[in-house]
Amino acid sequence: MADVIQPKRVVRNHHVDSTNWDLVEMRDGDVVVCNWAKSGITWVQQIVCQLVFDGREDVALIEHSLWPEWQTIPKEDAAAWCASVTHRRIFKSHLPADALPLSPLARYIYVARDPRDVVWSLHPHHANTSDALYASINNSPKLVGPGFEPPDPDIRSYYRTWIEKDGAPYWPFWSHIQAWWEVRHLPNVMLIHFDELKADLEAQISRIAGFIDADPDPRLWPAIVEHCGFAWMKAHTAGLVSDTAFRDQSRFVNEGTNGRWRDVLSDEEARLAEDAARANLSEDCRAWLMRSGSS
């Protein structure tokens, strides 16, 4: 069996501490769903959860998916939390591939999205952050770097800053995408574009099922597909996210709509993302990510 590909760097900021993974022992069949942020990670986690738990309506994702690198959790507690799970484990991660140990025992699914759509999903998500979550992050003894503060209310200004400062106030975007693109050849790594989920959800659920070796009873398939749709997830938000993390929990699953930036940004502003992609990504990675184009 191939060896674990060890991380090449440590990532610590107001949200994550990549060293929390140091004590997590991976098991055969673990699934790790990854993205930068606001690119469909909860959507893909829900798909995996529904496949693992045979389309059960009463299985809450928030109770069955683990986020080891959440910086407010001590490393030992994160490891104990992960070790306590007896079912097939479903992890989430916002780490780039070169900051995460890649075990041959696990399957890694990375989901990405046009950066302009990311920002148009990120801004309301950021604005919806609760005071309790800000306090938890900023008062943590493990906080590294600047604290986490409310967003600029002007989404155009927020977008320009995000482009100019590479993902600020979160974490670098372009190197995150490129790092996962570089490991796409590994047999236990799958890349999915948000647009693919939007275009044919059932086909992508089937693709993910094959990748993680899930073989649900065909009689359960309609329920699985239904429970992975935006309408069902929006109606069951309480099962997806902590009730203390956001001011309005019902807004955690937003619209899932692409292209809203077209009605707000000028052509010149829209091209800022295209130009940054050309400057920071390999051409094949850029073409895969920026498929929606600027027109």
Backbone torsions as a table, in degrees:
resi	resn	phi	psi	omega
1	MET	NA	142.1	179.6
2	ALA	-63.7	153.6	178.4
3	ASP	-78.7	162.0	173.0
4	VAL	-66.0	133.7	173.0
5	ILE	-83.3	112.5	-173.1
6	GLN	-77.5	150.0	178.0
7	PRO	-60.5	146.0	177.4
8	LYS	-96.8	-11.3	-179.4
9	ARG	-155.9	163.8	177.3
10	VAL	-105.3	136.6	176.6
11	VAL	-119.7	120.8	175.3
12	ARG	-134.9	134.8	175.5
13	ASN	-158.0	-160.3	-176.4
14	HIS	-70.2	-16.2	-179.9
15	HIS	-109.1	-37.6	-169.4
16	VAL	-127.7	154.3	171.0
17	ASP	-135.7	101.8	-173.9
18	SER	-64.0	-20.7	-179.3
19	THR	-70.1	-12.7	175.4
20	ASN	-60.2	-23.9	179.3
21	TRP	-75.5	-12.7	-175.2
22	ASP	-58.5	-34.1	-175.6
23	LEU	-101.5	3.8	179.4
24	VAL	-86.2	121.3	178.3
25	GLU	-94.5	116.2	-176.9
26	MET	-74.8	147.8	179.7
27	ARG	-116.3	157.1	176.8
28	ASP	-61.8	127.2	178.6
29	GLY	96.9	-6.3	175.7
30	ASP	-57.7	144.5	176.0
31	VAL	-120.9	127.7	179.2
32	VAL	-116.6	115.6	179.1
33	VAL	-99.2	126.4	-171.0
34	CYS	-128.7	150.0	164.6
35	ASN	-164.8	176.1	175.4
36	TRP	-69.7	-57.4	173.1
37	ALA	170.1	152.0	173.7
38	LYS	50.3	42.4	179.9
39	SER	-125.7	9.0	179.6
40	GLY	111.5	17.5	-176.8
41	ILE	-65.1	-43.8	179.5
42	THR	-65.0	-36.2	177.6
43	TRP	-59.6	-48.9	-178.6
44	VAL	-71.3	-35.9	173.9
45	GLN	-58.1	-43.4	179.7
46	GLN	-63.2	-40.1	177.0
47	ILE	-59.8	-49.1	-179.4
48	VAL	-62.4	-43.2	-179.6
49	CYS	-61.4	-42.9	179.7
50	GLN	-66.9	-35.5	177.1
51	LEU	-69.2	-41.0	-178.8
52	VAL	-69.4	-37.7	-175.5
53	PHE	-105.4	24.9	168.9
54	ASP	55.8	40.4	173.0
55	GLY	71.1	19.0	-178.2
56	ARG	-68.4	132.2	-179.8
57	GLU	-75.3	-24.5	-174.5
58	ASP	-90.2	5.6	179.6
59	VAL	-92.8	115.3	-179.0
60	ALA	-90.0	124.0	-179.7
61	LEU	-55.4	-41.3	-176.7
62	ILE	-58.3	-24.4	-178.7
63	GLU	-92.6	-8.8	-172.3
64	HIS	-128.3	8.3	177.3
65	SER	-128.4	132.6	-171.0
66	LEU	-108.9	142.8	177.1
67	TRP	-122.1	84.5	-171.7
68	PRO	-61.9	-32.6	-170.7
69	GLU	-86.4	4.0	177.2
70	TRP	-53.9	119.6	-164.4
71	GLN	-68.5	-19.6	-178.8
72	THR	-76.7	-9.7	-179.4
73	ILE	-93.6	126.7	173.6
74	PRO	-59.5	148.1	-176.5
75	LYS	-54.4	-45.0	-178.3
76	GLU	-65.3	-37.4	178.9
77	ASP	-67.8	-38.9	177.9
78	ALA	-62.0	-42.7	179.5
79	ALA	-65.2	-42.2	179.8
80	ALA	-64.9	-40.9	177.8
81	TRP	-59.3	-46.6	-179.2
82	CYS	-67.6	-37.8	-178.7
83	ALA	-70.2	-24.0	-175.6
84	SER	-75.2	-16.1	-176.2
85	VAL	-76.3	130.5	-177.8
86	THR	-100.9	-22.9	178.5
87	HIS	-82.3	175.6	175.3
88	ARG	-59.9	126.3	-169.7
89	ARG	-85.5	141.6	177.0
90	ILE	-122.7	113.3	179.8
91	PHE	-102.8	157.2	164.7
92	LYS	-122.9	154.3	178.7
93	SER	-152.3	141.1	172.3
94	HIS	-107.1	23.9	-178.5
95	LEU	-92.0	147.4	169.4
96	PRO	-68.3	157.5	-174.8
97	ALA	-59.5	-31.5	-176.8
98	ASP	-84.4	4.4	174.9
99	ALA	-114.8	5.8	-175.7
100	LEU	-123.2	132.6	174.2
101	PRO	-67.0	125.8	-178.3
102	LEU	-102.2	104.5	-176.8
103	SER	-91.6	138.5	176.5
104	PRO	-67.6	-12.3	179.0
105	LEU	-77.9	-23.3	-172.2
106	ALA	-103.5	163.4	172.1
107	ARG	-112.0	134.6	-177.6
108	TYR	-116.7	124.1	178.8
109	ILE	-115.8	120.0	-179.6
110	TYR	-111.6	128.1	-179.2
111	VAL	-118.5	134.7	-175.5
112	ALA	-133.6	167.4	-171.8
113	ARG	-154.4	152.1	174.0
114	ASP	-49.5	130.3	-174.4
115	PRO	-60.0	-29.1	178.4
116	ARG	-69.1	-37.2	174.7
117	ASP	-68.6	-34.6	175.4
118	VAL	-57.8	-50.2	-177.4
119	VAL	-63.7	-39.0	-178.5
120	TRP	-70.2	-18.7	171.7
121	SER	-90.7	-34.3	-176.6
122	LEU	-68.5	-42.0	-173.4
123	HIS	-59.5	-51.3	177.3
124	PRO	-66.4	-31.1	175.8
125	HIS	-63.2	-46.1	178.9
126	HIS	-63.1	-44.8	-178.6
127	ALA	-65.5	-22.5	-178.1
128	ASN	-87.5	-3.2	-179.2
129	THR	-59.9	135.6	-176.7
130	SER	-81.3	158.3	174.9
131	ASP	-60.8	-34.9	179.8
132	ALA	-63.8	-39.0	179.6
133	LEU	-71.3	-41.1	175.0
134	TYR	-56.7	-44.3	-178.5
135	ALA	-65.3	-42.2	179.6
136	SER	-60.8	-43.5	-179.6
137	ILE	-68.5	-51.4	-170.5
138	ASN	-78.1	-19.4	177.2
139	ASN	-97.5	2.9	-179.8
140	SER	-70.5	135.4	176.4
141	PRO	-67.4	-13.9	-179.9
142	LYS	-93.1	-0.1	-179.0
143	LEU	-57.6	130.8	176.4
144	VAL	-122.1	130.7	178.6
145	GLY	82.2	-166.8	-177.9
146	PRO	-60.9	152.5	175.0
147	GLY	-72.3	-179.8	-177.6
148	PHE	-106.1	123.3	-173.8
149	GLU	-123.0	161.1	177.7
150	PRO	-58.7	156.1	-174.3
151	PRO	-81.8	160.6	166.2
152	ASP	-58.8	126.5	-177.2
153	PRO	-68.8	-18.5	-180.0
154	ASP	-86.1	109.4	-174.3
155	ILE	-65.1	-31.0	178.2
156	ARG	-67.0	-43.4	176.6
157	SER	-65.1	-40.9	178.1
158	TYR	-59.2	-44.9	178.8
159	TYR	-62.4	-46.4	-178.5
160	ARG	-62.5	-41.5	177.6
161	THR	-64.5	-41.2	179.7
162	TRP	-59.6	-41.8	178.1
163	ILE	-70.0	-49.9	-174.6
164	GLU	-65.1	-32.7	-176.6
165	LYS	-110.3	20.9	171.7
166	ASP	51.7	69.2	173.9
167	GLY	89.7	-3.4	-179.2
168	ALA	-61.3	143.3	8.9
169	PRO	-93.6	21.3	177.8
170	TYR	-93.4	-109.4	-176.8
171	TRP	-141.6	165.4	-175.5
172	PRO	-54.3	134.1	-175.4
173	PHE	-92.9	-52.3	-169.1
174	TRP	-65.6	-42.8	179.1
175	SER	-67.4	-27.7	176.8
176	HIS	-63.7	-50.5	179.0
177	ILE	-61.9	-47.1	-176.3
178	GLN	-63.8	-38.1	-179.0
179	ALA	-61.9	-41.6	178.4
180	TRP	-73.3	-33.4	176.4
181	TRP	-61.1	-36.9	-177.1
182	GLU	-68.6	-20.8	-179.4
183	VAL	-108.8	13.3	-176.7
184	ARG	-63.4	-20.3	-178.8
185	HIS	-75.3	-15.7	-178.6
186	LEU	-65.4	140.4	-175.8
187	PRO	-66.2	-18.7	-179.4
188	ASN	-106.7	21.9	176.3
189	VAL	-122.7	130.7	176.0
190	MET	-125.5	133.6	173.9
191	LEU	-106.6	134.6	177.7
192	ILE	-128.7	137.3	174.4
193	HIS	-96.0	140.5	178.8
194	PHE	-52.6	-38.0	-179.5
195	ASP	-61.3	-31.7	178.2
196	GLU	-68.3	-39.0	176.2
197	LEU	-63.6	-41.4	-180.0
198	LYS	-67.3	-38.1	-173.4
199	ALA	-73.1	-39.7	-176.9
200	ASP	-155.6	82.8	-176.1
201	LEU	-60.2	-44.9	-176.5
202	GLU	-61.4	-40.0	178.2
203	ALA	-63.5	-38.9	179.9
204	GLN	-72.2	-34.5	174.1
205	ILE	-61.6	-43.2	178.1
206	SER	-62.5	-41.9	178.7
207	ARG	-62.2	-44.2	179.5
208	ILE	-65.9	-39.9	178.6
209	ALA	-58.2	-43.9	177.9
210	GLY	-64.6	-38.6	-177.4
211	PHE	-66.6	-38.0	-177.3
212	ILE	-97.2	8.7	179.4
213	ASP	59.4	42.3	172.9
214	ALA	-95.2	137.6	-177.5
215	ASP	-134.2	71.6	-176.1
216	PRO	-68.2	152.9	174.4
217	ASP	-58.9	127.3	-179.9
218	PRO	-53.8	-28.2	179.3
219	ARG	-67.6	-19.8	-179.2
220	LEU	-92.1	-9.5	-173.1
221	TRP	-58.8	-45.1	178.9
222	PRO	-58.3	-37.3	178.9
223	ALA	-68.4	-40.7	178.9
224	ILE	-60.5	-48.1	-179.2
225	VAL	-62.6	-43.6	179.1
226	GLU	-60.7	-45.2	-175.9
227	HIS	-72.1	-10.1	177.5
228	CYS	-102.8	2.9	177.7
229	GLY	-83.1	154.5	-177.9
230	PHE	-60.7	-38.7	-177.3
231	ALA	-62.3	-45.5	-179.2
232	TRP	-67.6	-43.5	-178.8
233	MET	-63.9	-40.7	179.6
234	LYS	-64.0	-33.4	178.8
235	ALA	-78.4	-11.2	-177.8
236	HIS	-127.7	39.7	-176.4
237	THR	-59.1	-31.7	-177.6
238	ALA	-58.9	-25.1	178.7
239	GLY	-86.7	-2.2	-174.2
240	LEU	-106.9	-25.5	-170.7
241	VAL	-149.1	152.6	177.4
242	SER	-58.5	142.5	-179.3
243	ASP	-79.9	-0.4	178.4
244	THR	-108.9	-5.3	-173.3
245	ALA	-79.9	-25.0	-172.9
246	PHE	-134.4	152.9	179.7
247	ARG	-63.2	-40.9	179.8
248	ASP	-128.6	100.1	-175.8
249	GLN	-59.6	-32.2	-176.8
250	SER	-65.9	-17.4	-179.5
251	ARG	-91.3	1.7	-179.1
252	PHE	-61.5	-47.3	170.0
253	VAL	-86.4	108.5	-172.5
254	ASN	-88.8	-123.5	-174.7
255	GLU	-99.9	-25.9	-175.7
256	GLY	62.6	24.9	-175.1
257	THR	-100.4	131.5	175.8
258	ASN	-91.5	157.1	170.6
259	GLY	82.8	6.6	-179.6
260	ARG	-63.9	-24.5	179.2
261	TRP	-66.0	-21.8	-178.3
262	ARG	-63.1	-28.5	-179.0
263	ASP	-84.8	-4.7	-174.4
264	VAL	-118.8	-44.5	-174.8
265	LEU	-83.4	144.6	169.3
266	SER	-71.8	165.6	177.4
267	ASP	-58.5	-39.7	179.9
268	GLU	-64.2	-42.5	179.3
269	GLU	-66.8	-40.8	179.1
270	ALA	-61.6	-36.0	-179.0
271	ARG	-70.9	-15.7	177.4
272	LEU	-58.0	-40.0	179.1
273	ALA	-68.8	-40.5	177.3
274	GLU	-61.4	-45.1	-178.9
275	ASP	-64.4	-41.2	179.4
276	ALA	-66.1	-36.7	177.9
277	ALA	-64.0	-42.9	178.7
278	ARG	-64.6	-34.4	-177.7
279	ALA	-77.4	-23.2	-169.5
280	ASN	-119.1	-12.7	-176.6
281	LEU	-118.2	152.4	170.1
282	SER	-64.4	156.5	-173.3
283	GLU	-61.9	-40.0	-179.4
284	ASP	-68.7	-36.7	176.6
285	CYS	-67.0	-43.1	179.2
286	ARG	-59.2	-45.9	-178.0
287	ALA	-63.8	-37.8	178.9
288	TRP	-66.7	-44.0	-175.8
289	LEU	-74.1	-43.7	-169.7
290	MET	-95.9	37.1	-173.6
291	ARG	-63.8	-24.9	-178.5
292	SER	-75.1	-19.4	176.1
293	GLY	70.7	178.2	-177.2
294	SER	-101.0	-2.6	-177.8
295	SER	-106.9	NA	NA
